[in-house]
Amino acid sequence: MNLQIGMRIPPKIGAEGIQKTAAWAAEAGLDVLDVSNLTVEVKEACSAAGIGIGSIDAHHTAQLLSRDEEKREQAIELSKKQISDIAELGGKVLFMCLVPEDLTLPRREGFAIFKDSFPEVVKHAERNGVYIAIEGWPGPAPYYPTLGCTPEMWRAMFEAIPSKHFGLNYDPSHLVRLGIDYLRALTEFGERVNHAHGKDTEILTDELYECGVLEATFGEKYDFSEGSWRYTIPGRGAVEWGKVAVRLDRLGYNGAVSIELEDHSYWGSIEAERQGIVKAAQHLKQYFK
């Protein structure tokens, strides 16, 4: 298979501005950038560098899951406007992490709100040729309120909204840390994958012995960790990317695999971020190029 390899823009790299970021990404052999906002400036900078647009971050997700009906109605209209705006600029994938406004909101209650607010947004996305990709990060401890982070929830959400324009951002790193079979999940829900992240998770066996799957009592040893696991670049964790590639190929997936750099070892400076992106891309290209 020959998929596009991209990246979500890390903070130090992104601080240089979109023109320099896009130019460096092209020099590093990347194909697309995931961006927080698609504007004329962003599109022109990427076009000038020969870089495509991967996903665009949604801006009003928390309010779509608000208990306040008026806030939800406002968020629906703002979300529809963002979808129209990015479609006009050629954007195709809207990235969402369904973390509610109230982090204590139980997921069952959040799902009821989702069924009220999301159908209209998805219909508008479908009319505009935009595909929503929801992220599987479970949310911050201790409540883990994010909708759409487990197969149980995906089944219910896709039954409520059958449209392919509402689907997944496949990121196996979250599934590994949750103890969910990331390959089985891809086999079952692969037809709903609208985007993918290149990120891995290392299971820390010593820390697992110390605190089990609970959050570490006295603080985790690494950034991007809660104790018994840590996020890493692809190739440094538990994910077998060759098997992921085979399944995505079998499913006919033709989107991007974008590196999401959340790795203690490649953080804190622009040099470290660039090194992490390059190493991650080298590993992924073994299977996707």
Salt bridges, closest charged atoms under 4 A:
GLU16 OE1 - ARG274 NH2 3.01
ASP31 OD2 - LYS289 NZ 2.78
ASP34 OD2 - HIS195 NE2 3.02
ASP34 OD2 - HIS197 NE2 3.95
ASP57 OD1 - ARG8 NH1 2.98
GLU77 OE2 - LYS80 NZ 3.57
ASP85 OD2 - LYS81 NZ 2.83
GLU101 OE2 - LYS71 NZ 2.89
ASP102 OD2 - ARG67 NH1 2.37
GLU109 OE2 - ARG67 NE 2.81
ASP116 OD2 - ARG72 NE 3.33
GLU120 OE2 - LYS80 NZ 2.80
GLU135 OE2 - HIS174 NE2 2.90
GLU135 OE1 - HIS197 ND1 3.90
ASP171 OD2 - HIS174 NE2 3.32
ASP171 OD2 - HIS197 ND1 3.44
ASP171 OD2 - LYS199 NZ 3.81
GLU188 OE2 - ARG155 NE 2.78
GLU202 OE1 - ARG230 NE 2.90
GLU207 OE2 - LYS221 NZ 3.28
ASP223 OD2 - HIS264 ND1 3.74
GLU226 OE1 - ARG177 NH2 3.45
GLU240 OE2 - LYS243 NZ 3.43
GLU260 OE2 - ARG8 NE 3.83
GLU260 OE1 - HIS197 ND1 3.21
GLU260 OE1 - LYS199 NZ 3.08
GLU262 OE1 - LYS199 NZ 2.85
ASP263 OD1 - ARG230 NH1 3.09
